Amino acid sequence: MKSVDLINRLFSFLPNNQKYYLANRFNNIPNRLIYGATFKTEYEKIEQSEKLSFDEIQTIQFNKLKTVINNAYNYTKYYNKSFELNNISPEIIKSPEDIDKIPTTDKSIIRNNIDELKPNNKRYYLHSNTGGTASSPFFFPESLSSKIKERAYLARFYNWHGISEYDSKISLKSAYFSSGSNCYYNPFLKSIVFPVSEISQGRMLDISHTVNCIKPLAISNSYPSLAYIYARYINNGFIDNPRSIKKIFCSSETLFAYQTKEIEKAFGCKPVDHYGQNERVSLIQQCKDYQYHIIPEYGFTEIVDENGCKLVNEGEIGEIVGTSFINDAFPLIRYRTGDYAVVGPKGVCTCGLPYQRIQSIEGRHGDFLKLKNGTTISPTSLEFVTDKVENINDIQLIQKDYDTVEILLVPSERFDKNNEHLIVDQLSIATNYSLNFNLTLVDNIKRPRNMKKRFVISNI
């Protein structure tokens, strides 16, 4: 049994007042003592990098990239064979631009080559798994240092937004931990987590009562869709507003404008977004000015077109491809994440960070509507309908074929026929009348086991 699971099980049996007391006591232990020298060293490095120039950052990143490529070639069967089959060697990488000479990989390739991707000079490692939102998950090795370094990047992210490692936090997550408890404590996130297996007023009242007792300063590492629903219940007057909350950090799903609007209305602050994957190949975080930054010390991130060629012009949309710097137990080079982003502006951000920017995270490949002529329509270009149409509690679009999209909609008590017609009209206009939209009113929208909500699901 994992240590975190053991802590969670013990925590679940305690009375609520003891849970909150122990959580606060654990929060007061500095991360550098919990995680040791690896955390301290990594945190100090990335804190210093914020003061470097863009060119200095690129030099550090390129040196890391060369190290990863050399080690993968020398110590893994997969990359050694792949390089020889493609008639390439590590020596051809003389600048960051040369990385496109290396073929990309994806989940299907990795799944079929797990053993050959394990370095033969590594013997001790943990195991992790992919999220499996768009396909079946797979398990892979991960070094302990990788998990610890991940904590350093998360701690710095919180500090950017005025939240320290000692502050009280809660998280709204999927119900993967089945203790039957209202909440549990995650010592790695330093957060009390509310597992959400159902979305109902009763569950939201239950969460609200506990939150009012805890008085957290932040909602951390939460699914945007769950934070949005929590905000909806507050804004509709069904549960109390927890006045203690000053920051909301979202992750694991695409954060949409309609969710941001509802969350900001409830809590008086915009949610902050964080993008990453269990594979640890790319990290993108919003700064204090809510601009998305690619974190260069974490991995080498590219936005590429369908042929794997890097996109550099502002406004271009492509797939996020990453090369991991922190997990030496399972090197992934030019790994296609299946997630899409829009290239951002060049130049230093108003926040002062010397990191490359992207405009937005657009979701996964299966989150785009597809037309017969080959056109794809991003979910972020469709979610504006929630601004145009009032009285929607939840919504999801499911494309069954090239002609038909089903709209699943959870209406509020004030939803009427005018709203019904308006939403179909607005979506038809947005897709140039290329699709037929069928509206179905439902009590709730079924979520997958991991509870991750997708605004658009394309079955094509």
Order of alpha helices (4+ residues) and beta strands (2+ residues): alpha-alpha-alpha-alpha-alpha-alpha-alpha-alpha-beta-beta-alpha-beta-beta-beta-alpha-beta-alpha-beta-alpha-beta-beta-beta-beta-beta-beta-beta-beta-beta-alpha-beta-beta-alpha-beta-beta
